[in-house]
């Protein structure tokens, strides 16, 4: 029988059972990529089908940790650098996923694999070394406890290869901090981070310290001439967008000023609308002060939003907007030098900066309100603006020391431990700490946070872009929308969430804004599988709905599709979003209708039938 | 072998679209990212259109997309011009139109922005343009713009100025549509030069205009 030839894809998935120390290759099934494309789509299918029971403890060896590249990852398509990590999340107790850019995904594909499915738990710490389809499980006992920078150096030294690409956890992942990250492309200029929903903790629970990859293969393209021709002529369009220009000049930090003026950038745990010190922590300020020292870029990226700072003699990735806000304005700190340092610490230990910042903000508000005191915090005064306290607490969280052990649980669980009504100050959805876009400034973002499968999520939909005035013709979003209105946003948010499923399945970056119909065309030229936007959107709905089914199996209901009370009832008294609250219910109703879900947020039978998902109802043991 | 319908070779239409686009680009009437051209086999309910977002100076037939009037892709790969609703709307109401050019004629647009109407200052202005309409600003690519254009097109206009945006030229074939777009600009430039030199340009006398219309049996 003739072997299937793959274009764009490597054509193989690596299965590793750490309990049995068993390594196996499986051929990529064409039917699977027709139904799920790749990246997060494929990871969703595999996780749902192969997890023994969605109700398991996320730290159980039965949890499955999946690394999956996108269909276009490693091709010359602009921004096609990404891979995803998926597992049952220890933060949400339901669906978990994180996305990572850089070079690691491309390297994995060049090594011969579209993805890695990791099962079981190693009896002692290990790391995986993949060198062009030669796969080894290696002892990581001496690496356990090392921070991500040191482990990067140690593995490169051990392999005597400075070009190997490494994805690793830090002490936070080992210590099962529920929002620990996976870091890859660590040095030079990194790391890139798979930050959200605690995928680093799942990796730690498996005694897996790192995955080192070296690939020398070639990713085949079906029609390279056409692909190249389209790409070269698309460049002026991509680079002419105002967002691309800001990102190219200053990175995401370049948007601080605009977000602040919208009243979008959270201040003092989402309670204030004015913070004059924001001017010190803009991307422009980082550059003017000489803190940003260089520009780098991911695989195939023309935008190069990746900026570099120097901390403790290392060149590392500069703080992004989300970090500047979550560990800066949210805590009433406007010091760029501190932000470079605290960002470095989070990278070093492997902590998600959003969850870290929001959890500390919750603790600071509890401290201010007298719910906790220095008796709880080990003598640390958790006052607003206290940089030294934050730097100390970050280390304590990563090491699960004293009060850090409570904060390592994430703000929702921490508030359950502390009690005394402290949940009212916890900015989370489904247990995931809220990103740095206040939904009172962009109402559709409120719906996006409430409905995203992985909890409060700014990237699945990126709806604040639409509410800033971006239109997406290919998805029928023709008109500019009012950021404060809620009418007619249900279908739009759903549409943008669905398109994000395609971006994460293709492995393309949302900051390199290729219009959807061009993505369909580029995919067709790269893989020979002809796709149009309507076809891709049906696949997107299949992926999104399957995750929803997984979440339902994990106990998620309509009640969880909500926002903290603060955003529904408490307007800000000043700033760009003064007087606004989120009118969630009418948007949610419209959203459910568009998605084909019943009033309880459960997909209707006919929708599941149309998407080919009915068989999963039985597998997941859920009622529809 | 390409399809032949009533003597119209679709492959030739695609080549001609690219050629017209290149001509317009070289004349500065479309820019690297702005402007689009479509054409159809006479009477067809589908049309070929240039892609969106791709540098306009070097299009090839492989770049073109065939759409039905609802915007569904019939043939081709990638992204059709976002102005497809405007093109489809014209084909729906104008059986005599088989090619549509949407360009960004700078002088034509400049005069329109200044509130200066085009006048019959040359024979071509009379013969080629005949009827020029203006529509107010609407966002590019929207159904609203398509509706405004469709209303004016249905009155028999051969060219429409889109305020704050560009122009639309309609012809029985691609070369006529191109000629209309180019004539618009030629007339606008001449009129602008006269105005810039402080002179109100003289127009062709009304009786001569009438005579041309009679001679060539043109409708006003």
Interface residues (C-beta under 8 A of the other chain):
Chain A: X226 X229 X230 X232 X233 X234 X236 X237 X240 X471 X473 X474 X478 X479 X480 X515 X516 X517 X518 X520 X521 X522 X524 X525 X530 X532
Chain B: X32 X33 X52 X53 X54 X55 X58 X60 X62 X63 X73 X77 X78 X79 X80 X82 X139 X141 X142 X143
